[in-house]
Amino acid sequence: MVKKSFAMVLMIALAAMMVAGCASFKKSDGTDERSGIVRGKVAVLTATVVAVDLKKRIVTLKDAQGDVRDMKVGKEARNLSQVKVGDIVTIKFLESIAVEVIKPGTATGAGATTTIVRAKPGEMPGGMITRQSAMTATVKALDKEAGTISLMGPNGKTVKVKVIDPANLDKVNVGDELMITFTEAEAISVERP
């Protein structure tokens, strides 16, 4: 339970910092429409297989800088026996957070999901896992001079953080609800050189 509460606080804090990027648009009828934002980062690791221990399910990888590391491969990974010394392994990590201003009481989709895609039997090893958590938070306070926003999550706890660009605090109001969606994805592929 402590881990879940920490994750919730972290999501709220990240969302509060992201308010700095909220954009304001005009609808076709000329009225103001506040929009959501998405921020993310991707990291890619490419390495060469230098050893495979099928019995222990350990693949040893060497990256471009010459660093060598062992990867324990779980039993859920199919087709490990096809991995050979010299194969190229690419691992991609993605983290993103999306924040959308919504009308109070209209939140849908709060919760967490995990999606796993695995290689089919006989294919080269690979797959992807995506974890997505969504929650709502209410804007409790804005301090434009200090450049901070306070958000209250569904657990009733409030987090106060400094935003990147305080001018964007004009785009949210006390009482607004934010739908915050945090996504993590990891993908791995193995190819012959």
Secondary structure as the mmCIF struct_conf table of DSSP 4:
data_model
#
loop_
_struct_conf.conf_type_id
_struct_conf.id
_struct_conf.beg_label_comp_id
_struct_conf.beg_label_asym_id
_struct_conf.beg_label_seq_id
_struct_conf.end_label_comp_id
_struct_conf.end_label_asym_id
_struct_conf.end_label_seq_id
HELX_RH_AL_P HELX_RH_AL_P1 VAL A 2 MET A 18
HELX_RH_3T_P HELX_RH_3T_P1 VAL A 19 GLY A 21
STRN STRN1 SER A 24 LYS A 26
TURN_TY1_P TURN_TY1_P1 SER A 28 ASP A 29
BEND BEND1 GLY A 30 GLY A 30
STRN STRN2 ASP A 32 ARG A 34
STRN STRN3 ILE A 37 ASP A 53
TURN_TY1_P TURN_TY1_P2 LEU A 54 ARG A 57
STRN STRN4 ILE A 58 ASP A 63
TURN_TY1_P TURN_TY1_P3 ALA A 64 GLN A 65
STRN STRN5 VAL A 68 LYS A 72
TURN_TY1_P TURN_TY1_P4 LYS A 75 GLU A 76
BEND BEND2 ALA A 77 ALA A 77
HELX_RH_3T_P HELX_RH_3T_P2 LEU A 80 GLN A 82
TURN_TY1_P TURN_TY1_P5 VAL A 85 GLY A 86
STRN STRN6 ILE A 88 ILE A 102
TURN_TY1_P TURN_TY1_P6 PRO A 104 GLY A 105
STRN STRN7 GLY A 111 ARG A 118
HELX_LH_PP_P HELX_LH_PP_P1 ALA A 119 LYS A 120
TURN_TY1_P TURN_TY1_P7 PRO A 121 GLY A 122
BEND BEND3 GLU A 123 GLU A 123
HELX_LH_PP_P HELX_LH_PP_P2 MET A 124 MET A 124
BEND BEND4 PRO A 125 PRO A 125
STRN STRN8 GLY A 126 ASP A 143
TURN_TY1_P TURN_TY1_P8 LYS A 144 GLY A 147
STRN STRN9 THR A 148 MET A 152
TURN_TY1_P TURN_TY1_P9 PRO A 154 ASN A 155
BEND BEND5 GLY A 156 GLY A 156
STRN STRN10 THR A 158 LYS A 162
BEND BEND6 ILE A 164 ILE A 164
HELX_RH_3T_P HELX_RH_3T_P3 PRO A 166 LYS A 171
TURN_TY1_P TURN_TY1_P10 VAL A 174 GLY A 175
STRN STRN11 GLU A 177 GLU A 191
#
